[in-house]
Amino acid sequence: MTLYRRAASLAVLVLLAFCSSLAARDLNQDEALALRQQGVILPLEQLLQQAMARHPGARLLEAELEKKHGEYAYEVELVTTEGVVREIKLDATTGVLIKDKED
């Protein structure tokens, strides 16, 4: 019985890992360009300005376009003038702020 439980637990973990990898993924630059040209997402520059305006003087660390559950979002990491890293998530299709939190 113990061997069966271990095998079942392992199968569940593998299935969960597989499903979570399907749920969210980062898009590459070619995919982002195609979506922008199709008018699906807003220009990254526009959303970066919006993110940077929330924390004047901050420096950009990273920006990624992510697709999760059919929705596109930009995750932007900034370091503020106080040295605090902030994670800002913006809806890539509307520009609406999803979150702004300390990372």
Secondary structure by P-SEA (a helix, b strand, c coil): caaaaaaaaaaaaaaaaaaaaaabbbbcaaaaaaaaaacccccaaaaaaaaaaacccccccbbbbbbcccbbbbbbbbbccccbbbbbbcccccccccccccc
